[in-house]
Amino acid sequence: MFVNVPQVFATGIQVGLDAAVYQRDEPSPQFAVKVTRTADALDPNTRTLLTEVQVPNSDNALRPGMYLQVKFVFRRVSPSVRIPAAALAVRNGSPKMAVLDAQHGIRPATSGSTSDACQSRSSMAPTSNNSSLP
């Protein structure tokens, strides 16, 4: 079965990735599948990644031409948070962000910085450091 994966999810698609295939009007049963290959390039017209999954269908429950839904199981070690650049304080060359939790800490905003936002993975973890901006 071939699936056109939107660009926003394309970077998470890898050979061997787990997924589930089901009929939208009948979500049960779901068929466990794995990604077997991809086109490795986005279609410039649709901004999608052509991806192939192998569907076990020994009882012919799924017919050729049926519309099916695919739910990919992405592996995220730690979720990232997108922080607007206006919410960051830049001192001494490194962006920092205030986190309101039990410790009310100032933490470095790391990984994936752009001119309009920063994606932070490690900075949201609780800390015992009650530091202030330098």
Contacts in CASP RR format, 6 or more apart in sequence:
PFRMAT RR
TARGET T0000
AUTHOR 0000-0000-0000
METHOD contacts of the structure
MODEL  1
MFVNVPQVFATGIQVGLDAAVYQRDEPSPQFAVKVTRTADALDPNTRTLL
TEVQVPNSDNALRPGMYLQVKFVFRRVSPSVRIPAAALAVRNGSPKMAVL
DAQHGIRPATSGSTSDACQSRSSMAPTSNNSSLP
1 21 0 8 1.000
1 33 0 8 1.000
1 52 0 8 1.000
1 53 0 8 1.000
1 54 0 8 1.000
1 55 0 8 1.000
1 68 0 8 1.000
1 70 0 8 1.000
2 50 0 8 1.000
2 51 0 8 1.000
2 52 0 8 1.000
3 50 0 8 1.000
3 51 0 8 1.000
3 52 0 8 1.000
3 53 0 8 1.000
3 70 0 8 1.000
4 43 0 8 1.000
4 46 0 8 1.000
4 48 0 8 1.000
4 49 0 8 1.000
4 50 0 8 1.000
4 51 0 8 1.000
5 13 0 8 1.000
5 48 0 8 1.000
5 49 0 8 1.000
5 50 0 8 1.000
5 51 0 8 1.000
5 72 0 8 1.000
6 47 0 8 1.000
6 48 0 8 1.000
7 42 0 8 1.000
7 47 0 8 1.000
7 48 0 8 1.000
7 49 0 8 1.000
9 72 0 8 1.000
9 74 0 8 1.000
10 42 0 8 1.000
10 48 0 8 1.000
10 49 0 8 1.000
12 72 0 8 1.000
12 74 0 8 1.000
13 35 0 8 1.000
13 38 0 8 1.000
13 49 0 8 1.000
13 51 0 8 1.000
13 72 0 8 1.000
14 35 0 8 1.000
15 35 0 8 1.000
15 36 0 8 1.000
15 37 0 8 1.000
15 38 0 8 1.000
16 34 0 8 1.000
16 35 0 8 1.000
16 36 0 8 1.000
17 34 0 8 1.000
17 35 0 8 1.000
17 72 0 8 1.000
17 73 0 8 1.000
17 74 0 8 1.000
17 75 0 8 1.000
18 32 0 8 1.000
18 33 0 8 1.000
18 34 0 8 1.000
18 72 0 8 1.000
18 73 0 8 1.000
19 32 0 8 1.000
19 33 0 8 1.000
19 34 0 8 1.000
19 35 0 8 1.000
19 53 0 8 1.000
19 70 0 8 1.000
19 71 0 8 1.000
19 72 0 8 1.000
19 73 0 8 1.000
20 30 0 8 1.000
20 31 0 8 1.000
20 32 0 8 1.000
20 33 0 8 1.000
20 70 0 8 1.000
20 71 0 8 1.000
20 73 0 8 1.000
21 30 0 8 1.000
21 31 0 8 1.000
21 33 0 8 1.000
21 53 0 8 1.000
21 55 0 8 1.000
21 62 0 8 1.000
21 68 0 8 1.000
21 69 0 8 1.000
21 70 0 8 1.000
21 71 0 8 1.000
22 28 0 8 1.000
22 29 0 8 1.000
22 30 0 8 1.000
22 31 0 8 1.000
22 68 0 8 1.000
22 69 0 8 1.000
22 71 0 8 1.000
23 62 0 8 1.000
23 66 0 8 1.000
23 67 0 8 1.000
23 68 0 8 1.000
23 69 0 8 1.000
24 67 0 8 1.000
24 68 0 8 1.000
24 69 0 8 1.000
27 69 0 8 1.000
29 61 0 8 1.000
30 71 0 8 1.000
31 55 0 8 1.000
31 56 0 8 1.000
31 57 0 8 1.000
31 62 0 8 1.000
32 56 0 8 1.000
33 53 0 8 1.000
33 54 0 8 1.000
33 55 0 8 1.000
33 56 0 8 1.000
33 70 0 8 1.000
34 53 0 8 1.000
34 54 0 8 1.000
35 51 0 8 1.000
35 52 0 8 1.000
35 53 0 8 1.000
35 72 0 8 1.000
36 52 0 8 1.000
36 53 0 8 1.000
36 54 0 8 1.000
37 51 0 8 1.000
37 52 0 8 1.000
38 49 0 8 1.000
38 50 0 8 1.000
38 51 0 8 1.000
38 52 0 8 1.000
39 49 0 8 1.000
39 50 0 8 1.000
39 51 0 8 1.000
41 49 0 8 1.000
42 48 0 8 1.000
42 49 0 8 1.000
43 49 0 8 1.000
43 50 0 8 1.000
53 70 0 8 1.000
55 62 0 8 1.000
62 68 0 8 1.000
78 121 0 8 1.000
78 122 0 8 1.000
79 121 0 8 1.000
80 111 0 8 1.000
80 119 0 8 1.000
80 120 0 8 1.000
80 121 0 8 1.000
81 119 0 8 1.000
81 120 0 8 1.000
81 121 0 8 1.000
81 124 0 8 1.000
82 117 0 8 1.000
82 118 0 8 1.000
82 119 0 8 1.000
83 97 0 8 1.000
83 109 0 8 1.000
83 117 0 8 1.000
83 118 0 8 1.000
83 119 0 8 1.000
83 120 0 8 1.000
84 116 0 8 1.000
84 117 0 8 1.000
85 114 0 8 1.000
85 115 0 8 1.000
85 116 0 8 1.000
85 117 0 8 1.000
85 118 0 8 1.000
87 97 0 8 1.000
88 95 0 8 1.000
88 96 0 8 1.000
88 97 0 8 1.000
88 109 0 8 1.000
88 118 0 8 1.000
89 95 0 8 1.000
89 96 0 8 1.000
89 97 0 8 1.000
89 98 0 8 1.000
89 106 0 8 1.000
89 133 0 8 1.000
90 96 0 8 1.000
91 133 0 8 1.000
91 134 0 8 1.000
92 134 0 8 1.000
94 108 0 8 1.000
95 108 0 8 1.000
95 109 0 8 1.000
95 113 0 8 1.000
95 118 0 8 1.000
96 106 0 8 1.000
96 107 0 8 1.000
96 108 0 8 1.000
96 109 0 8 1.000
96 133 0 8 1.000
97 106 0 8 1.000
97 107 0 8 1.000
97 108 0 8 1.000
97 109 0 8 1.000
97 118 0 8 1.000
97 120 0 8 1.000
97 123 0 8 1.000
98 104 0 8 1.000
98 105 0 8 1.000
98 106 0 8 1.000
99 105 0 8 1.000
99 106 0 8 1.000
99 107 0 8 1.000
99 123 0 8 1.000
99 124 0 8 1.000
99 127 0 8 1.000
101 126 0 8 1.000
102 126 0 8 1.000
103 126 0 8 1.000
103 127 0 8 1.000
103 128 0 8 1.000
103 129 0 8 1.000
103 130 0 8 1.000
104 130 0 8 1.000
105 127 0 8 1.000
105 129 0 8 1.000
105 130 0 8 1.000
105 131 0 8 1.000
106 129 0 8 1.000
106 131 0 8 1.000
106 132 0 8 1.000
106 133 0 8 1.000
107 123 0 8 1.000
107 124 0 8 1.000
107 127 0 8 1.000
107 129 0 8 1.000
108 123 0 8 1.000
109 118 0 8 1.000
109 120 0 8 1.000
109 123 0 8 1.000
110 120 0 8 1.000
110 121 0 8 1.000
110 122 0 8 1.000
110 123 0 8 1.000
111 118 0 8 1.000
111 119 0 8 1.000
111 120 0 8 1.000
111 121 0 8 1.000
111 122 0 8 1.000
112 118 0 8 1.000
112 119 0 8 1.000
113 119 0 8 1.000
END
